[in-house]
Amino acid sequence: MPAIRPRHLCSVAAALALTVTAPASAASAADSSAALREVLFVGNNWDGTADVIKSSGDFAKIGRVNVVPDKDERMAEINANPIKWIYFMAIRNSVGEGHDQFVDDMYSTPDGKSVVVSRPSFADVVSLDLATGAVNWRFPVSGYRADHMAVSPDGKRVAVSASTSNTVHVLDIESGKELGKFTTGDKPHENIFTKDGKYIYNMAIGDVNTQTDAPWLDWTKGDRRVTVVDATTYQQVKVIDMRPKLDAIGLTDYSDAVRPAVFSPDESKLYFQVSFFNGFFEYDLATERITRTKALPKNPATSDDRTTFVNDSRHHGISMSPDGSKLCVAGTMDDYATVVNRSTLQEGPLVTASKPYWATVSGDGKSCVVSESGTDQVTAIDFATGKKQVSVPVGDHPQRVRLGHVEAAWTSPSAG
């Protein structure tokens, strides 16, 4: 088996930015593609919308997309099927914190004409026409809930976690046709393509909605592992189990549920968060060891009672500056975000943020952008200084934020 190298999470988002627009010529005039504009898509999970904002600068709002234009049809199906209704209500009353989950993740197509969205409560992935707001295609995932996605470096494939069936589906981003699928650990979560497009990494986080959160009950959380598959055959090539690696450094009471993760630019190191922990770990891919542990400050106002952490995630969201010198961490339950020097692991100012749920990188690479799900805004933090730049209001409960493209003259569809 060839050496398996993961990819830097920011590069996954940046893959969408590598769309080349043909130069003005007779050939391009015959082409239907239009000039593209780089943007950030902000998924408002409880709203059922995605705000489209500038990818850098003042991050001003450009428009909004309704990601559930078929809501009445989907609800009719759910209400007509007792099993689907039970799962729909379970999602609302557990991971949804009393709300329906209408958008978890989203990526635009390379031509900037559509956005592909995973919708947890509807257990599907849809492609939406950005001009009209209409559904291009719909793919129901196996089981009863769709979760995190990843897009391939060429922008042609999208991988989506089907969290209740322990499956990842890989779809053609233009047609929605399933190209392959693979089995994971319990409750697959984050997906990452390697930057050469040859492998997919999936992080399974286990059961995060139970109250069996004490360290001695950790075994009840299920099979939590990182699964690596060949992105052509979708066959498993490697499994990374963090349990023995944490035990080897004396952290037997720490969860091994790998949550958001980001890889160094040379793909030699993995920086990842785990359930319940206010910090992150550095993992060396060559030696297969955890090489550094970083505990970040606790908010005195935050209870240490693990059962009070939303979906077991004390800190949820991590990104890296393009040059690899800085990390940006969303301290979800501790209500802050901070930039960390990757060399020294020294954190910068703690930027107040209300339940920040994700961290990504701006289009120009100068800022970390976090979604504040508690105050319905996104906040940009300067990588160089660690200080807050600007906050922009968005919809209800923003979570995933992804770089993408729209056509240069795009405005919100009437359905949005």
Residue pairs with C-beta under 8 A, 6 or more apart in sequence:
1 237
1 238
4 194
4 199
4 228
4 237
4 238
4 285
5 194
5 196
5 199
5 267
5 268
5 285
6 192
6 194
6 199
6 201
6 263
6 267
6 270
6 285
7 192
7 193
7 194
7 195
7 201
7 263
7 267
8 195
8 262
8 263
8 264
8 265
8 267
8 320
8 324
9 192
9 260
9 261
9 262
9 263
9 318
9 319
9 320
10 262
10 319
10 320
10 322
10 360
10 361
11 153
11 195
11 263
11 265
12 150
12 151
12 192
12 193
13 360
13 361
13 402
13 403
14 322
14 361
14 403
15 151
15 152
15 153
15 154
15 155
15 193
15 195
16 107
16 108
16 110
16 151
16 155
16 402
16 403
16 404
16 405
17 38
17 363
17 403
17 405
18 153
18 155
19 36
19 110
19 111
19 112
19 155
19 405
21 33
21 35
21 36
22 28
22 31
22 33
33 111
34 112
34 407
34 408
34 409
35 407
35 408
36 111
36 112
36 405
36 406
36 407
36 408
37 112
37 405
37 406
37 407
37 408
37 410
38 55
38 363
38 403
38 404
38 405
39 52
39 53
39 54
39 55
39 62
39 108
39 363
39 403
39 404
39 405
39 406
40 52
40 53
40 54
40 55
40 59
40 360
40 362
40 363
40 369
40 378
40 401
40 402
40 403
40 404
41 50
41 51
41 52
41 106
41 107
41 108
41 115
41 401
41 402
41 403
41 404
42 50
42 51
42 52
42 53
42 371
42 378
42 394
42 395
42 398
42 400
42 401
43 50
43 67
43 103
43 104
43 105
43 106
43 117
43 398
43 399
43 400
43 401
43 402
44 50
44 51
44 103
44 376
44 394
44 395
44 396
44 397
44 398
45 99
45 101
45 102
45 103
45 104
45 120
45 373
45 396
45 397
45 398
45 399
46 96
46 99
46 100
46 101
46 102
46 396
46 397
47 102
47 103
47 395
47 396
47 397
48 66
48 67
48 68
48 71
48 100
48 102
48 103
49 64
49 65
49 66
49 67
49 103
49 395
49 416
50 64
50 65
50 67
50 103
50 106
50 115
50 117
51 61
51 63
51 64
51 394
51 395
51 398
52 61
52 62
52 63
52 64
52 65
52 406
52 410
52 412
53 59
53 60
53 61
53 62
53 378
53 392
53 394
54 60
54 62
55 362
55 363
55 364
55 403
56 362
56 363
56 364
56 366
56 367
57 364
58 390
58 392
59 362
59 369
59 378
59 380
59 390
59 392
60 392
61 392
61 393
61 394
62 406
62 410
62 411
63 406
63 410
63 411
63 412
63 416
64 395
64 412
64 416
65 115
65 128
65 130
65 133
65 412
65 413
65 416
66 133
66 413
66 415
66 416
67 102
67 103
67 106
67 115
67 117
67 119
67 126
67 128
68 74
68 102
68 119
68 122
69 128
69 133
69 134
69 135
69 415
70 126
70 135
70 138
74 122
74 124
77 84
78 84
78 85
78 88
78 122
79 85
83 144
84 123
84 144
87 123
87 144
87 145
87 164
88 100
88 121
88 144
91 100
91 101
91 120
91 121
91 144
91 145
92 98
92 99
92 100
92 101
92 121
94 209
95 101
95 120
95 208
95 209
95 311
96 120
96 121
97 310
99 396
99 397
100 121
101 119
101 120
101 121
102 119
102 120
102 121
102 122
103 117
103 118
103 119
103 399
103 400
104 118
104 119
104 120
104 146
104 147
104 148
104 149
104 399
104 400
105 117
105 118
105 147
105 148
105 149
105 160
105 400
105 402
106 115
106 116
106 117
106 118
106 149
106 400
106 402
106 404
107 115
107 116
107 149
107 151
107 155
107 158
107 173
107 402
107 404
108 114
108 115
108 116
108 130
108 404
108 405
108 406
109 115
109 116
109 127
109 155
109 173
109 174
110 154
110 155
110 156
110 173
110 405
111 405
112 130
112 404
112 405
112 406
112 407
112 410
113 129
113 130
113 131
113 407
114 127
114 128
114 129
114 130
114 136
115 127
115 128
115 130
115 404
116 125
116 126
116 127
116 128
116 149
116 158
116 173
117 125
117 126
117 127
117 128
118 124
118 125
118 146
118 147
118 148
118 149
118 160
119 125
119 126
119 146
120 145
120 146
120 147
120 163
121 145
122 146
123 140
123 141
123 143
123 144
123 145
123 146
123 162
124 138
124 139
124 140
124 141
124 146
125 138
125 139
125 141
125 146
125 149
125 158
125 160
125 169
125 171
125 176
126 135
126 136
126 137
126 138
126 139
127 135
127 136
127 137
127 138
127 173
127 174
127 176
128 134
128 135
128 136
129 135
129 136
129 413
130 406
130 407
130 410
130 413
131 407
131 410
131 413
132 413
132 414
132 415
133 413
133 414
133 415
133 416
134 415
136 176
137 175
137 176
138 176
139 169
139 171
139 176
139 178
141 160
141 162
141 165
141 167
141 169
142 162
142 165
142 167
142 169
142 181
143 162
143 163
143 164
143 165
143 167
144 164
144 165
145 162
145 163
145 164
146 160
146 161
146 162
146 163
147 160
147 161
147 162
147 163
147 188
147 189
148 160
148 161
148 188
148 189
148 190
148 191
148 400
149 158
149 159
149 160
149 161
149 191
150 158
150 159
150 190
150 191
150 192
150 193
150 200
151 157
151 158
151 159
151 173
151 193
152 158
152 159
152 193
152 197
152 231
153 193
153 195
153 196
153 197
154 197
155 173
156 172
156 173
156 174
157 170
157 171
157 172
157 173
157 179
157 231
158 170
158 171
158 173
159 168
159 169
159 170
159 171
159 191
159 193
159 200
159 202
160 168
160 169
160 171
160 191
161 167
161 168
161 184
161 188
161 189
161 190
161 191
161 202
162 168
162 169
162 188
163 187
163 188
163 189
164 187
166 183
166 184
166 185
166 186
166 187
166 188
166 204
167 181
167 182
167 183
167 184
167 188
168 181
168 182
168 184
168 188
168 191
168 200
168 202
168 229
169 178
169 180
169 181
170 178
170 179
170 180
170 181
170 182
170 200
170 231
170 234
171 177
171 178
171 179
172 178
172 179
180 233
180 234
181 234
182 200
182 202
182 227
182 229
182 234
182 235
182 236
183 227
183 236
184 202
184 204
184 225
184 227
185 204
185 206
185 222
185 223
185 224
185 225
185 227
186 204
186 205
186 206
186 207
186 221
186 222
186 223
186 224
187 204
187 205
187 206
187 207
187 208
187 222
188 202
188 203
188 204
188 205
188 227
189 202
189 203
189 204
189 205
189 259
190 202
190 203
190 258
190 259
190 260
190 261
191 200
191 201
191 202
191 203
192 200
192 201
192 202
192 261
192 263
193 199
193 200
193 201
193 231
194 200
194 201
194 231
194 267
195 267
197 231
198 230
198 231
198 232
199 228
199 229
199 230
199 231
199 237
200 228
200 229
200 231
201 226
201 227
201 228
202 226
202 227
202 228
202 229
203 226
203 258
203 259
203 261
203 272
204 222
204 223
204 224
204 225
204 226
204 227
204 257
205 224
205 257
205 258
205 259
205 275
205 312
206 221
206 222
206 223
206 224
206 257
207 220
207 221
207 222
208 221
208 257
208 275
208 311
208 312
208 313
209 311
210 220
210 221
211 307
212 220
212 221
213 276
213 306
213 307
213 309
213 312
214 306
215 252
215 253
215 254
218 253
218 255
218 256
221 255
221 257
221 275
224 242
224 243
224 255
224 256
224 257
224 258
225 239
225 240
225 241
225 242
226 239
226 240
226 241
226 242
226 258
227 236
227 238
227 239
228 236
228 237
228 238
228 239
228 240
229 235
229 236
229 237
230 237
240 288
241 256
242 256
242 258
242 274
242 283
242 290
243 256
245 283
245 288
245 289
245 290
246 252
246 254
246 256
246 290
248 289
248 290
249 290
249 293
251 293
254 274
254 276
254 277
255 274
255 275
255 276
255 277
255 312
256 274
257 274
257 275
257 312
258 272
258 273
258 274
259 272
259 273
259 274
259 275
259 313
259 316
260 272
260 273
260 316
260 317
260 318
260 358
260 359
261 270
261 271
261 272
261 273
261 318
262 270
262 271
262 272
262 318
262 319
262 320
262 327
263 269
263 270
263 271
263 320
264 270
264 271
264 320
264 324
264 342
265 320
265 322
265 323
265 324
266 324
267 285
268 284
268 285
268 286
269 282
269 283
269 284
269 285
269 291
270 282
270 283
270 285
271 280
271 281
271 282
271 283
271 318
271 320
271 327
272 280
272 281
272 283
272 318
273 279
273 280
273 281
273 313
273 315
273 316
273 317
273 318
273 329
274 281
275 309
275 312
275 313
275 314
276 306
276 309
276 312
276 314
277 295
277 314
277 315
278 295
278 296
278 297
278 298
278 314
278 315
278 331
278 333
278 334
279 293
279 294
279 295
279 296
279 315
279 329
280 294
280 296
280 315
280 318
280 327
280 329
281 290
281 292
281 293
281 294
282 290
282 291
282 292
282 293
282 294
283 289
283 290
283 291
284 290
284 291
292 345
294 340
294 345
296 315
296 329
296 331
296 334
296 338
296 340
296 347
297 331
297 334
297 336
297 347
297 350
298 304
298 334
299 331
299 333
299 334
299 335
299 336
301 335
302 314
302 333
302 334
302 335
306 312
308 333
309 333
310 332
310 333
310 355
313 332
313 333
314 331
314 332
314 333
314 334
315 329
315 330
315 331
315 332
315 333
315 334
316 330
316 332
316 357
316 358
317 329
317 330
317 332
317 337
317 356
317 357
317 358
317 359
317 370
317 371
318 327
318 328
318 329
318 330
318 359
319 327
319 328
319 359
319 360
319 361
319 368
320 326
320 327
320 328
320 342
320 361
321 327
321 328
321 361
321 365
321 368
321 383
322 361
322 365
323 365
324 342
325 341
325 342
325 343
326 339
326 340
326 341
326 342
326 368
326 383
327 339
327 340
327 342
328 337
328 338
328 339
328 340
328 359
328 361
328 368
328 370
328 381
328 383
329 337
329 338
329 339
329 340
329 347
329 359
330 337
330 353
330 356
330 357
330 358
330 359
330 370
330 371
331 337
331 338
331 350
331 353
331 356
332 355
332 356
332 357
333 355
335 352
335 353
335 354
335 355
335 356
335 374
336 350
336 351
336 352
336 353
336 356
337 350
337 351
337 353
337 356
337 359
337 368
337 370
337 379
337 381
338 347
338 348
338 349
338 350
338 351
338 386
339 347
339 348
339 349
339 368
339 381
339 382
339 383
339 386
340 346
340 347
340 348
341 347
341 348
348 385
348 386
348 387
349 386
349 387
351 379
351 381
351 386
351 387
351 388
353 370
353 372
353 379
354 372
354 373
354 374
354 375
355 372
355 373
355 374
356 370
356 371
356 372
356 373
356 379
357 370
357 371
357 372
357 373
357 398
357 399
358 370
358 371
358 398
358 399
358 400
358 401
359 368
359 369
359 370
360 368
360 369
360 370
360 401
360 402
360 403
361 367
361 368
361 369
361 403
362 368
362 369
362 380
363 403
365 383
366 382
366 383
366 384
367 380
367 381
367 382
367 383
367 389
368 380
368 381
368 383
369 378
369 379
369 380
369 381
369 401
370 378
370 379
370 381
370 401
371 378
371 394
371 398
371 399
371 400
371 401
372 378
372 379
372 391
372 398
373 397
373 398
373 399
376 393
376 394
376 395
376 396
376 397
376 398
377 391
377 392
377 393
377 394
377 398
378 391
378 392
378 394
378 398
378 401
379 388
379 389
379 390
379 391
379 392
380 388
380 389
380 390
380 391
380 392
381 387
381 388
381 389
382 388
382 389
